[in-house]
């Protein structure tokens, strides 16, 4: 992607949005925290309950006890 400063913003001396985005650092996901599973979807099939969502922190393994 190519970008350049606009002549309409000559008063701005700070970094551009792209310059600022380039400074972001990717951090590793926290693995030693309690699992965070925000606002999961809940589905009901017969007597079964299915929870659908994304683990935002920690981890969940087969056999782990979870409480909602």
mmCIF file as Biopython writes it, N, C-alpha, C and O atoms, coordinates in Angstrom:
data_model
#
loop_
_atom_site.group_PDB
_atom_site.id
_atom_site.type_symbol
_atom_site.label_atom_id
_atom_site.label_alt_id
_atom_site.label_comp_id
_atom_site.label_asym_id
_atom_site.label_entity_id
_atom_site.label_seq_id
_atom_site.pdbx_PDB_ins_code
_atom_site.Cartn_x
_atom_site.Cartn_y
_atom_site.Cartn_z
_atom_site.occupancy
_atom_site.B_iso_or_equiv
_atom_site.auth_seq_id
_atom_site.auth_asym_id
_atom_site.pdbx_PDB_model_num
ATOM 1   N N  . UNK A ? 1  ? 0.852   -1.176  0.000  1.0 0.0 1  A 1 
ATOM 2   C CA . UNK A ? 1  ? 0.000   0.000   0.000  1.0 0.0 1  A 1 
ATOM 3   C C  . UNK A ? 1  ? 0.894   1.235   0.000  1.0 0.0 1  A 1 
ATOM 4   O O  . UNK A ? 1  ? 1.883   1.297   0.731  1.0 0.0 1  A 1 
ATOM 5   N N  . UNK A ? 2  ? 0.549   2.184   -0.801 1.0 0.0 2  A 1 
ATOM 6   C CA . UNK A ? 2  ? 1.317   3.409   -0.891 1.0 0.0 2  A 1 
ATOM 7   C C  . UNK A ? 2  ? 0.457   4.562   -0.380 1.0 0.0 2  A 1 
ATOM 8   O O  . UNK A ? 2  ? -0.726  4.657   -0.707 1.0 0.0 2  A 1 
ATOM 9   N N  . UNK A ? 3  ? 1.057   5.431   0.420  1.0 0.0 3  A 1 
ATOM 10  C CA . UNK A ? 3  ? 0.329   6.580   0.959  1.0 0.0 3  A 1 
ATOM 11  C C  . UNK A ? 3  ? 1.286   7.761   1.058  1.0 0.0 3  A 1 
ATOM 12  O O  . UNK A ? 3  ? 2.500   7.591   1.166  1.0 0.0 3  A 1 
ATOM 13  N N  . UNK A ? 4  ? 0.727   8.927   1.021  1.0 0.0 4  A 1 
ATOM 14  C CA . UNK A ? 4  ? 1.539   10.136  1.195  1.0 0.0 4  A 1 
ATOM 15  C C  . UNK A ? 4  ? 0.737   11.154  1.990  1.0 0.0 4  A 1 
ATOM 16  O O  . UNK A ? 4  ? -0.487  11.065  2.082  1.0 0.0 4  A 1 
ATOM 17  N N  . UNK A ? 5  ? 1.434   12.107  2.557  1.0 0.0 5  A 1 
ATOM 18  C CA . UNK A ? 5  ? 0.777   13.156  3.349  1.0 0.0 5  A 1 
ATOM 19  C C  . UNK A ? 5  ? -0.041  14.066  2.437  1.0 0.0 5  A 1 
ATOM 20  O O  . UNK A ? 5  ? 0.348   14.357  1.306  1.0 0.0 5  A 1 
ATOM 21  N N  . UNK A ? 6  ? -1.162  14.498  2.949  1.0 0.0 6  A 1 
ATOM 22  C CA . UNK A ? 6  ? -2.042  15.378  2.185  1.0 0.0 6  A 1 
ATOM 23  C C  . UNK A ? 6  ? -1.581  16.829  2.331  1.0 0.0 6  A 1 
ATOM 24  O O  . UNK A ? 6  ? -1.195  17.240  3.425  1.0 0.0 6  A 1 
ATOM 25  N N  . UNK A ? 7  ? -1.614  17.601  1.263  1.0 0.0 7  A 1 
ATOM 26  C CA . UNK A ? 7  ? -1.292  19.024  1.388  1.0 0.0 7  A 1 
ATOM 27  C C  . UNK A ? 7  ? -2.343  19.765  2.222  1.0 0.0 7  A 1 
ATOM 28  O O  . UNK A ? 7  ? -2.089  20.873  2.696  1.0 0.0 7  A 1 
ATOM 29  N N  . UNK A ? 8  ? -3.508  19.163  2.400  1.0 0.0 8  A 1 
ATOM 30  C CA . UNK A ? 8  ? -4.559  19.785  3.215  1.0 0.0 8  A 1 
ATOM 31  C C  . UNK A ? 8  ? -4.294  19.667  4.709  1.0 0.0 8  A 1 
ATOM 32  O O  . UNK A ? 8  ? -4.996  20.271  5.519  1.0 0.0 8  A 1 
ATOM 33  N N  . UNK A ? 9  ? -3.279  18.886  5.071  1.0 0.0 9  A 1 
ATOM 34  C CA . UNK A ? 9  ? -2.963  18.683  6.486  1.0 0.0 9  A 1 
ATOM 35  C C  . UNK A ? 9  ? -1.566  19.194  6.809  1.0 0.0 9  A 1 
ATOM 36  O O  . UNK A ? 9  ? -0.874  18.605  7.640  1.0 0.0 9  A 1 
ATOM 37  N N  . UNK A ? 10 ? -1.142  20.269  6.174  1.0 0.0 10 A 1 
ATOM 38  C CA . UNK A ? 10 ? 0.217   20.776  6.372  1.0 0.0 10 A 1 
ATOM 39  C C  . UNK A ? 10 ? 0.478   21.219  7.816  1.0 0.0 10 A 1 
ATOM 40  O O  . UNK A ? 10 ? 1.630   21.323  8.237  1.0 0.0 10 A 1 
ATOM 41  N N  . UNK A ? 11 ? -0.584  21.476  8.563  1.0 0.0 11 A 1 
ATOM 42  C CA . UNK A ? 11 ? -0.448  21.894  9.954  1.0 0.0 11 A 1 
ATOM 43  C C  . UNK A ? 11 ? -0.082  20.731  10.869 1.0 0.0 11 A 1 
ATOM 44  O O  . UNK A ? 11 ? 0.365   20.955  11.993 1.0 0.0 11 A 1 
ATOM 45  N N  . UNK A ? 12 ? -0.266  19.467  10.401 1.0 0.0 12 A 1 
ATOM 46  C CA . UNK A ? 12 ? -0.002  18.302  11.252 1.0 0.0 12 A 1 
ATOM 47  C C  . UNK A ? 12 ? 1.438   17.840  11.069 1.0 0.0 12 A 1 
ATOM 48  O O  . UNK A ? 12 ? 1.863   17.517  9.959  1.0 0.0 12 A 1 
ATOM 49  N N  . UNK A ? 13 ? 2.188   17.813  12.180 1.0 0.0 13 A 1 
ATOM 50  C CA . UNK A ? 13 ? 3.584   17.388  12.134 1.0 0.0 13 A 1 
ATOM 51  C C  . UNK A ? 13 ? 3.795   16.015  12.760 1.0 0.0 13 A 1 
ATOM 52  O O  . UNK A ? 13 ? 4.914   15.502  12.763 1.0 0.0 13 A 1 
ATOM 53  N N  . UNK A ? 14 ? 2.751   15.426  13.279 1.0 0.0 14 A 1 
ATOM 54  C CA . UNK A ? 14 ? 2.865   14.130  13.938 1.0 0.0 14 A 1 
ATOM 55  C C  . UNK A ? 14 ? 2.913   12.979  12.949 1.0 0.0 14 A 1 
ATOM 56  O O  . UNK A ? 14 ? 2.917   13.191  11.736 1.0 0.0 14 A 1 
ATOM 57  N N  . UNK A ? 15 ? 2.949   11.760  13.473 1.0 0.0 15 A 1 
ATOM 58  C CA . UNK A ? 15 ? 3.004   10.594  12.593 1.0 0.0 15 A 1 
ATOM 59  C C  . UNK A ? 15 ? 1.676   10.377  11.877 1.0 0.0 15 A 1 
ATOM 60  O O  . UNK A ? 15 ? 0.618   10.796  12.347 1.0 0.0 15 A 1 
ATOM 61  N N  . UNK A ? 16 ? 1.759   9.712   10.730 1.0 0.0 16 A 1 
ATOM 62  C CA . UNK A ? 16 ? 0.544   9.371   10.006 1.0 0.0 16 A 1 
ATOM 63  C C  . UNK A ? 16 ? -0.106  8.153   10.677 1.0 0.0 16 A 1 
ATOM 64  O O  . UNK A ? 16 ? 0.500   7.503   11.529 1.0 0.0 16 A 1 
ATOM 65  N N  . UNK A ? 17 ? -1.322  7.863   10.287 1.0 0.0 17 A 1 
ATOM 66  C CA . UNK A ? 17 ? -2.000  6.688   10.821 1.0 0.0 17 A 1 
ATOM 67  C C  . UNK A ? 17 ? -1.207  5.428   10.466 1.0 0.0 17 A 1 
ATOM 68  O O  . UNK A ? 17 ? -1.026  4.553   11.312 1.0 0.0 17 A 1 
ATOM 69  N N  . UNK A ? 18 ? -0.737  5.331   9.234  1.0 0.0 18 A 1 
ATOM 70  C CA . UNK A ? 18 ? 0.043   4.165   8.824  1.0 0.0 18 A 1 
ATOM 71  C C  . UNK A ? 18 ? 1.349   4.053   9.603  1.0 0.0 18 A 1 
ATOM 72  O O  . UNK A ? 18 ? 1.759   2.948   9.961  1.0 0.0 18 A 1 
ATOM 73  N N  . UNK A ? 19 ? 2.010   5.180   9.870  1.0 0.0 19 A 1 
ATOM 74  C CA . UNK A ? 19 ? 3.238   5.151   10.677 1.0 0.0 19 A 1 
ATOM 75  C C  . UNK A ? 19 ? 2.932   4.606   12.072 1.0 0.0 19 A 1 
ATOM 76  O O  . UNK A ? 19 ? 3.692   3.799   12.608 1.0 0.0 19 A 1 
ATOM 77  N N  . UNK A ? 20 ? 1.829   5.044   12.652 1.0 0.0 20 A 1 
ATOM 78  C CA . UNK A ? 20 ? 1.440   4.596   13.987 1.0 0.0 20 A 1 
ATOM 79  C C  . UNK A ? 20 ? 1.103   3.108   13.979 1.0 0.0 20 A 1 
ATOM 80  O O  . UNK A ? 20 ? 1.498   2.383   14.892 1.0 0.0 20 A 1 
ATOM 81  N N  . UNK A ? 21 ? 0.380   2.643   12.962 1.0 0.0 21 A 1 
ATOM 82  C CA . UNK A ? 21 ? 0.042   1.222   12.873 1.0 0.0 21 A 1 
ATOM 83  C C  . UNK A ? 21 ? 1.299   0.362   12.726 1.0 0.0 21 A 1 
ATOM 84  O O  . UNK A ? 21 ? 1.363   -0.744  13.261 1.0 0.0 21 A 1 
ATOM 85  N N  . UNK A ? 22 ? 2.283   0.866   12.010 1.0 0.0 22 A 1 
ATOM 86  C CA . UNK A ? 22 ? 3.538   0.129   11.837 1.0 0.0 22 A 1 
ATOM 87  C C  . UNK A ? 22 ? 4.287   -0.042  13.155 1.0 0.0 22 A 1 
ATOM 88  O O  . UNK A ? 22 ? 5.118   -0.942  13.275 1.0 0.0 22 A 1 
ATOM 89  N N  . UNK A ? 23 ? 4.010   0.796   14.137 1.0 0.0 23 A 1 
ATOM 90  C CA . UNK A ? 23 ? 4.698   0.721   15.430 1.0 0.0 23 A 1 
ATOM 91  C C  . UNK A ? 23 ? 4.086   -0.320  16.358 1.0 0.0 23 A 1 
ATOM 92  O O  . UNK A ? 23 ? 4.690   -0.653  17.379 1.0 0.0 23 A 1 
ATOM 93  N N  . UNK A ? 24 ? 2.904   -0.845  16.034 1.0 0.0 24 A 1 
ATOM 94  C CA . UNK A ? 24 ? 2.259   -1.840  16.892 1.0 0.0 24 A 1 
ATOM 95  C C  . UNK A ? 24 ? 3.116   -3.095  16.961 1.0 0.0 24 A 1 
ATOM 96  O O  . UNK A ? 24 ? 3.697   -3.523  15.964 1.0 0.0 24 A 1 
ATOM 97  N N  . UNK A ? 25 ? 3.184   -3.672  18.145 1.0 0.0 25 A 1 
ATOM 98  C CA . UNK A ? 25 ? 3.913   -4.920  18.353 1.0 0.0 25 A 1 
ATOM 99  C C  . UNK A ? 25 ? 2.898   -6.027  18.644 1.0 0.0 25 A 1 
ATOM 100 O O  . UNK A ? 25 ? 1.952   -5.825  19.405 1.0 0.0 25 A 1 
ATOM 101 N N  . UNK A ? 26 ? 3.096   -7.182  18.041 1.0 0.0 26 A 1 
ATOM 102 C CA . UNK A ? 26 ? 2.222   -8.329  18.274 1.0 0.0 26 A 1 
ATOM 103 C C  . UNK A ? 26 ? 2.705   -9.020  19.538 1.0 0.0 26 A 1 
ATOM 104 O O  . UNK A ? 26 ? 3.876   -9.383  19.651 1.0 0.0 26 A 1 
ATOM 105 N N  . UNK A ? 27 ? 1.793   -9.199  20.486 1.0 0.0 27 A 1 
ATOM 106 C CA . UNK A ? 27 ? 2.167   -9.880  21.719 1.0 0.0 27 A 1 
ATOM 107 C C  . UNK A ? 27 ? 1.593   -11.292 21.711 1.0 0.0 27 A 1 
ATOM 108 O O  . UNK A ? 27 ? 0.622   -11.584 21.012 1.0 0.0 27 A 1 
ATOM 109 N N  . UNK A ? 28 ? 2.208   -12.149 22.493 1.0 0.0 28 A 1 
ATOM 110 C CA . UNK A ? 28 ? 1.702   -13.512 22.584 1.0 0.0 28 A 1 
ATOM 111 C C  . UNK A ? 28 ? 0.442   -13.533 23.429 1.0 0.0 28 A 1 
ATOM 112 O O  . UNK A ? 28 ? 0.275   -12.731 24.347 1.0 0.0 28 A 1 
ATOM 113 N N  . UNK A ? 29 ? -0.440  -14.464 23.101 1.0 0.0 29 A 1 
ATOM 114 C CA . UNK A ? 29 ? -1.661  -14.610 23.883 1.0 0.0 29 A 1 
ATOM 115 C C  . UNK A ? 29 ? -1.314  -15.143 25.265 1.0 0.0 29 A 1 
ATOM 116 O O  . UNK A ? 29 ? -0.439  -15.999 25.394 1.0 0.0 29 A 1 
ATOM 117 N N  . UNK A ? 30 ? -1.991  -14.645 26.307 1.0 0.0 30 A 1 
ATOM 118 C CA . UNK A ? 30 ? -1.716  -15.144 27.665 1.0 0.0 30 A 1 
ATOM 119 C C  . UNK A ? 30 ? -2.214  -16.577 27.813 1.0 0.0 30 A 1 
ATOM 120 O O  . UNK A ? 30 ? -3.397  -16.852 27.608 1.0 0.0 30 A 1 
ATOM 121 N N  . UNK A ? 31 ? -1.310  -17.490 28.169 1.0 0.0 31 A 1 
ATOM 122 C CA . UNK A ? 31 ? -1.681  -18.892 28.286 1.0 0.0 31 A 1 
ATOM 123 C C  . UNK A ? 31 ? -1.828  -19.333 29.735 1.0 0.0 31 A 1 
ATOM 124 O O  . UNK A ? 31 ? -2.408  -20.386 30.000 1.0 0.0 31 A 1 
ATOM 125 N N  . UNK A ? 32 ? -1.315  -18.548 30.679 1.0 0.0 32 A 1 
ATOM 126 C CA . UNK A ? 32 ? -1.366  -18.956 32.076 1.0 0.0 32 A 1 
ATOM 127 C C  . UNK A ? 32 ? -2.512  -18.296 32.841 1.0 0.0 32 A 1 
ATOM 128 O O  . UNK A ? 32 ? -2.531  -18.345 34.071 1.0 0.0 32 A 1 
ATOM 129 N N  . UNK A ? 33 ? -3.450  -17.691 32.154 1.0 0.0 33 A 1 
ATOM 130 C CA . UNK A ? 33 ? -4.606  -17.072 32.793 1.0 0.0 33 A 1 
ATOM 131 C C  . UNK A ? 33 ? -5.804  -18.013 32.724 1.0 0.0 33 A 1 
ATOM 132 O O  . UNK A ? 33 ? -5.815  -18.985 31.969 1.0 0.0 33 A 1 
ATOM 133 N N  . UNK A ? 34 ? -6.807  -17.694 33.532 1.0 0.0 34 A 1 
ATOM 134 C CA . UNK A ? 34 ? -8.059  -18.432 33.445 1.0 0.0 34 A 1 
ATOM 135 C C  . UNK A ? 34 ? -8.649  -18.222 32.057 1.0 0.0 34 A 1 
ATOM 136 O O  . UNK A ? 34 ? -8.445  -17.178 31.437 1.0 0.0 34 A 1 
ATOM 137 N N  . UNK A ? 35 ? -9.365  -19.201 31.587 1.0 0.0 35 A 1 
ATOM 138 C CA . UNK A ? 35 ? -9.950  -19.102 30.253 1.0 0.0 35 A 1 
ATOM 139 C C  . UNK A ? 35 ? -10.994 -17.990 30.208 1.0 0.0 35 A 1 
ATOM 140 O O  . UNK A ? 35 ? -11.819 -17.868 31.114 1.0 0.0 35 A 1 
ATOM 141 N N  . UNK A ? 36 ? -10.955 -17.198 29.173 1.0 0.0 36 A 1 
ATOM 142 C CA . UNK A ? 36 ? -11.952 -16.148 28.946 1.0 0.0 36 A 1 
ATOM 143 C C  . UNK A ? 36 ? -12.702 -16.516 27.674 1.0 0.0 36 A 1 
ATOM 144 O O  . UNK A ? 36 ? -12.107 -16.611 26.600 1.0 0.0 36 A 1 
ATOM 145 N N  . UNK A ? 37 ? -13.987 -16.719 27.794 1.0 0.0 37 A 1 
ATOM 146 C CA . UNK A ? 37 ? -14.839 -17.179 26.695 1.0 0.0 37 A 1 
ATOM 147 C C  . UNK A ? 37 ? -16.040 -16.246 26.650 1.0 0.0 37 A 1 
ATOM 148 O O  . UNK A ? 37 ? -17.139 -16.638 27.044 1.0 0.0 37 A 1 
ATOM 149 N N  . UNK A ? 38 ? -15.847 -14.992 26.168 1.0 0.0 38 A 1 
ATOM 150 C CA . UNK A ? 38 ? -16.904 -13.983 26.279 1.0 0.0 38 A 1 
ATOM 151 C C  . UNK A ? 38 ? -18.125 -14.262 25.407 1.0 0.0 38 A 1 
ATOM 152 O O  . UNK A ? 38 ? -18.013 -14.689 24.258 1.0 0.0 38 A 1 
ATOM 153 N N  . UNK A ? 39 ? -19.273 -14.011 25.982 1.0 0.0 39 A 1 
ATOM 154 C CA . UNK A ? 39 ? -20.574 -14.043 25.319 1.0 0.0 39 A 1 
ATOM 155 C C  . UNK A ? 39 ? -20.708 -15.146 24.267 1.0 0.0 39 A 1 
ATOM 156 O O  . UNK A ? 39 ? -20.877 -14.861 23.082 1.0 0.0 39 A 1 
ATOM 157 N N  . UNK A ? 40 ? -20.635 -16.385 24.700 1.0 0.0 40 A 1 
ATOM 158 C CA . UNK A ? 40 ? -20.741 -17.456 23.711 1.0 0.0 40 A 1 
ATOM 159 C C  . UNK A ? 40 ? -22.159 -17.601 23.173 1.0 0.0 40 A 1 
ATOM 160 O O  . UNK A ? 40 ? -23.129 -17.226 23.831 1.0 0.0 40 A 1 
ATOM 161 N N  . UNK A ? 41 ? -22.259 -18.146 21.977 1.0 0.0 41 A 1 
ATOM 162 C CA . UNK A ? 41 ? -23.574 -18.491 21.445 1.0 0.0 41 A 1 
ATOM 163 C C  . UNK A ? 41 ? -24.057 -19.757 22.145 1.0 0.0 41 A 1 
ATOM 164 O O  . UNK A ? 41 ? -23.264 -20.652 22.437 1.0 0.0 41 A 1 
ATOM 165 N N  . UNK A ? 42 ? -25.324 -19.827 22.404 1.0 0.0 42 A 1 
ATOM 166 C CA . UNK A ? 42 ? -25.883 -20.998 23.087 1.0 0.0 42 A 1 
ATOM 167 C C  . UNK A ? 42 ? -26.933 -21.628 22.196 1.0 0.0 42 A 1 
ATOM 168 O O  . UNK A ? 42 ? -27.865 -20.962 21.745 1.0 0.0 42 A 1 
ATOM 169 N N  . UNK A ? 43 ? -26.774 -22.919 21.947 1.0 0.0 43 A 1 
ATOM 170 C CA . UNK A ? 43 ? -27.705 -23.635 21.084 1.0 0.0 43 A 1 
ATOM 171 C C  . UNK A ? 43 ? -28.238 -24.848 21.828 1.0 0.0 43 A 1 
ATOM 172 O O  . UNK A ? 43 ? -27.525 -25.488 22.600 1.0 0.0 43 A 1 
ATOM 173 N N  . UNK A ? 44 ? -29.496 -25.147 21.583 1.0 0.0 44 A 1 
ATOM 174 C CA . UNK A ? 44 ? -30.130 -26.265 22.263 1.0 0.0 44 A 1 
ATOM 175 C C  . UNK A ? 44 ? -30.574 -27.294 21.224 1.0 0.0 44 A 1 
ATOM 176 O O  . UNK A ? 44 ? -31.322 -26.975 20.300 1.0 0.0 44 A 1 
ATOM 177 N N  . UNK A ? 45 ? -30.107 -28.524 21.387 1.0 0.0 45 A 1 
ATOM 178 C CA . UNK A ? 45 ? -30.502 -29.643 20.536 1.0 0.0 45 A 1 
ATOM 179 C C  . UNK A ? 45 ? -30.981 -30.758 21.454 1.0 0.0 45 A 1 
ATOM 180 O O  . UNK A ? 45 ? -30.192 -31.325 22.208 1.0 0.0 45 A 1 
ATOM 181 N N  . UNK A ? 46 ? -32.255 -31.070 21.394 1.0 0.0 46 A 1 
ATOM 182 C CA . UNK A ? 46 ? -32.825 -32.073 22.298 1.0 0.0 46 A 1 
ATOM 183 C C  . UNK A ? 46 ? -32.458 -31.701 23.733 1.0 0.0 46 A 1 
ATOM 184 O O  . UNK A ? 46 ? -32.803 -30.618 24.207 1.0 0.0 46 A 1 
ATOM 185 N N  . UNK A ? 47 ? -31.758 -32.599 24.418 1.0 0.0 47 A 1 
ATOM 186 C CA . UNK A ? 47 ? -31.341 -32.328 25.802 1.0 0.0 47 A 1 
ATOM 187 C C  . UNK A ? 47 ? -29.914 -31.774 25.881 1.0 0.0 47 A 1 
ATOM 188 O O  . UNK A ? 47 ? -29.420 -31.465 26.965 1.0 0.0 47 A 1 
ATOM 189 N N  . UNK A ? 48 ? -29.271 -31.653 24.739 1.0 0.0 48 A 1 
ATOM 190 C CA . UNK A ? 48 ? -27.887 -31.178 24.720 1.0 0.0 48 A 1 
ATOM 191 C C  . UNK A ? 48 ? -27.832 -29.660 24.623 1.0 0.0 48 A 1 
ATOM 192 O O  . UNK A ? 48 ? -28.729 -29.029 24.064 1.0 0.0 48 A 1 
ATOM 193 N N  . UNK A ? 49 ? -26.777 -29.089 25.168 1.0 0.0 49 A 1 
ATOM 194 C CA . UNK A ? 49 ? -26.514 -27.661 25.046 1.0 0.0 49 A 1 
ATOM 195 C C  . UNK A ? 49 ? -25.160 -27.493 24.381 1.0 0.0 49 A 1 
ATOM 196 O O  . UNK A ? 49 ? -24.177 -28.106 24.799 1.0 0.0 49 A 1 
ATOM 197 N N  . UNK A ? 50 ? -25.105 -26.669 23.352 1.0 0.0 50 A 1 
ATOM 198 C CA . UNK A ? 50 ? -23.859 -26.401 22.633 1.0 0.0 50 A 1 
ATOM 199 C C  . UNK A ? 50 ? -23.502 -24.943 22.863 1.0 0.0 50 A 1 
ATOM 200 O O  . UNK A ? 50 ? -24.324 -24.054 22.642 1.0 0.0 50 A 1 
ATOM 201 N N  . UNK A ? 51 ? -22.263 -24.695 23.311 1.0 0.0 51 A 1 
ATOM 202 C CA . UNK A ? 51 ? -21.764 -23.332 23.480 1.0 0.0 51 A 1 
ATOM 203 C C  . UNK A ? 51 ? -20.773 -23.061 22.358 1.0 0.0 51 A 1 
ATOM 204 O O  . UNK A ? 51 ? -19.869 -23.859 22.112 1.0 0.0 51 A 1 
ATOM 205 N N  . UNK A ? 52 ? -20.944 -21.946 21.689 1.0 0.0 52 A 1 
ATOM 206 C CA . UNK A ? 52 ? -20.054 -21.593 20.581 1.0 0.0 52 A 1 
ATOM 207 C C  . UNK A ? 52 ? -19.458 -20.225 20.845 1.0 0.0 52 A 1 
ATOM 208 O O  . UNK A ? 52 ? -20.178 -19.289 21.192 1.0 0.0 52 A 1 
ATOM 209 N N  . UNK A ? 53 ? -18.175 -20.104 20.686 1.0 0.0 53 A 1 
ATOM 210 C CA . UNK A ? 53 ? -17.516 -18.823 20.904 1.0 0.0 53 A 1 
ATOM 211 C C  . UNK A ? 53 ? -16.034 -18.952 20.632 1.0 0.0 53 A 1 
ATOM 212 O O  . UNK A ? 53 ? -15.588 -19.910 20.001 1.0 0.0 53 A 1 
ATOM 213 N N  . UNK A ? 54 ? -15.278 -17.989 21.109 1.0 0.0 54 A 1 
ATOM 214 C CA . UNK A ? 54 ? -13.844 -17.959 20.879 1.0 0.0 54 A 1 
ATOM 215 C C  . UNK A ? 54 ? -13.130 -17.767 22.212 1.0 0.0 54 A 1 
ATOM 216 O O  . UNK A ? 54 ? -13.498 -16.885 22.989 1.0 0.0 54 A 1 
ATOM 217 N N  . UNK A ? 55 ? -12.139 -18.563 22.478 1.0 0.0 55 A 1 
ATOM 218 C CA . UNK A ? 55 ? -11.344 -18.425 23.700 1.0 0.0 55 A 1 
ATOM 219 C C  . UNK A ? 55 ? -10.427 -17.216 23.520 1.0 0.0 55 A 1 
ATOM 220 O O  . UNK A ? 55 ? -9.578  -17.211 22.629 1.0 0.0 55 A 1 
ATOM 221 N N  . UNK A ? 56 ? -10.591 -16.196 24.356 1.0 0.0 56 A 1 
ATOM 222 C CA . UNK A ? 56 ? -9.802  -14.967 24.245 1.0 0.0 56 A 1 
ATOM 223 C C  . UNK A ? 56 ? -8.533  -15.006 25.088 1.0 0.0 56 A 1 
ATOM 224 O O  . UNK A ? 56 ? -7.568  -14.306 24.784 1.0 0.0 56 A 1 
ATOM 225 N N  . UNK A ? 57 ? -8.525  -15.812 26.138 1.0 0.0 57 A 1 
ATOM 226 C CA . UNK A ? 57 ? -7.345  -15.933 26.999 1.0 0.0 57 A 1 
ATOM 227 C C  . UNK A ? 57 ? -7.355  -17.317 27.622 1.0 0.0 57 A 1 
ATOM 228 O O  . UNK A ? 57 ? -8.407  -17.947 27.733 1.0 0.0 57 A 1 
ATOM 229 N N  . UNK A ? 58 ? -6.181  -17.792 28.032 1.0 0.0 58 A 1 
ATOM 230 C CA . UNK A ? 58 ? -6.096  -19.103 28.645 1.0 0.0 58 A 1 
ATOM 231 C C  . UNK A ? 58 ? -6.329  -20.203 27.630 1.0 0.0 58 A 1 
ATOM 232 O O  . UNK A ? 58 ? -6.146  -20.007 26.428 1.0 0.0 58 A 1 
ATOM 233 N N  . UNK A ? 59 ? -6.733  -21.359 28.122 1.0 0.0 59 A 1 
ATOM 234 C CA . UNK A ? 59 ? -6.989  -22.480 27.228 1.0 0.0 59 A 1 
ATOM 235 C C  . UNK A ? 59 ? -8.039  -23.392 27.821 1.0 0.0 59 A 1 
ATOM 236 O O  . UNK A ? 59 ? -8.260  -23.387 29.032 1.0 0.0 59 A 1 
ATOM 237 N N  . UNK A ? 60 ? -8.679  -24.165 26.988 1.0 0.0 60 A 1 
ATOM 238 C CA . UNK A ? 60 ? -9.670  -25.156 27.402 1.0 0.0 60 A 1 
ATOM 239 C C  . UNK A ? 60 ? -9.287  -26.454 26.717 1.0 0.0 60 A 1 
ATOM 240 O O  . UNK A ? 60 ? -9.061  -26.488 25.507 1.0 0.0 60 A 1 
ATOM 241 N N  . UNK A ? 61 ? -9.214  -27.537 27.509 1.0 0.0 61 A 1 
ATOM 242 C CA . UNK A ? 61 ? -8.874  -28.843 26.961 1.0 0.0 61 A 1 
ATOM 243 C C  . UNK A ? 61 ? -10.047 -29.792 27.153 1.0 0.0 61 A 1 
ATOM 244 O O  . UNK A ? 61 ? -10.906 -29.564 28.005 1.0 0.0 61 A 1 
ATOM 245 N N  . UNK A ? 62 ? -10.081 -30.834 26.376 1.0 0.0 62 A 1 
ATOM 246 C CA . UNK A ? 62 ? -11.095 -31.866 26.515 1.0 0.0 62 A 1 
ATOM 247 C C  . UNK A ? 62 ? -11.028 -32.396 27.950 1.0 0.0 62 A 1 
ATOM 248 O O  . UNK A ? 62 ? -9.955  -32.729 28.453 1.0 0.0 62 A 1 
ATOM 249 N N  . UNK A ? 63 ? -12.173 -32.464 28.586 1.0 0.0 63 A 1 
ATOM 250 C CA . UNK A ? 63 ? -12.242 -32.965 29.956 1.0 0.0 63 A 1 
ATOM 251 C C  . UNK A ? 63 ? -12.207 -31.877 31.012 1.0 0.0 63 A 1 
ATOM 252 O O  . UNK A ? 63 ? -12.507 -32.151 32.174 1.0 0.0 63 A 1 
ATOM 253 N N  . UNK A ? 64 ? -11.847 -30.635 30.648 1.0 0.0 64 A 1 
ATOM 254 C CA . UNK A ? 64 ? -11.860 -29.537 31.604 1.0 0.0 64 A 1 
ATOM 255 C C  . UNK A ? 64 ? -13.281 -29.232 32.046 1.0 0.0 64 A 1 
ATOM 256 O O  . UNK A ? 64 ? -14.213 -29.264 31.242 1.0 0.0 64 A 1 
ATOM 257 N N  . UNK A ? 65 ? -13.438 -28.937 33.321 1.0 0.0 65 A 1 
ATOM 258 C CA . UNK A ? 65 ? -14.753 -28.532 33.843 1.0 0.0 65 A 1 
ATOM 259 C C  . UNK A ? 65 ? -14.911 -27.032 33.616 1.0 0.0 65 A 1 
ATOM 260 O O  . UNK A ? 65 ? -14.030 -26.247 33.969 1.0 0.0 65 A 1 
ATOM 261 N N  . UNK A ? 66 ? -16.027 -26.644 33.032 1.0 0.0 66 A 1 
ATOM 262 C CA . UNK A ? 66 ? -16.297 -25.231 32.803 1.0 0.0 66 A 1 
ATOM 263 C C  . UNK A ? 66 ? -17.621 -24.862 33.448 1.0 0.0 66 A 1 
ATOM 264 O O  . UNK A ? 66 ? -18.538 -25.680 33.511 1.0 0.0 66 A 1 
ATOM 265 N N  . UNK A ? 67 ? -17.717 -23.642 33.924 1.0 0.0 67 A 1 
ATOM 266 C CA . UNK A ? 67 ? -18.921 -23.144 34.580 1.0 0.0 67 A 1 
ATOM 267 C C  . UNK A ? 67 ? -19.331 -21.838 33.917 1.0 0.0 67 A 1 
ATOM 268 O O  . UNK A ? 67 ? -18.511 -20.942 33.721 1.0 0.0 67 A 1 
ATOM 269 N N  . UNK A ? 68 ? -20.619 -21.742 33.572 1.0 0.0 68 A 1 
ATOM 270 C CA . UNK A ? 68 ? -21.142 -20.518 32.958 1.0 0.0 68 A 1 
ATOM 271 C C  . UNK A ? 68 ? -22.228 -19.968 33.836 1.0 0.0 68 A 1 
ATOM 272 O O  . UNK A ? 68 ? -22.816 -18.935 33.518 1.0 0.0 68 A 1 
#
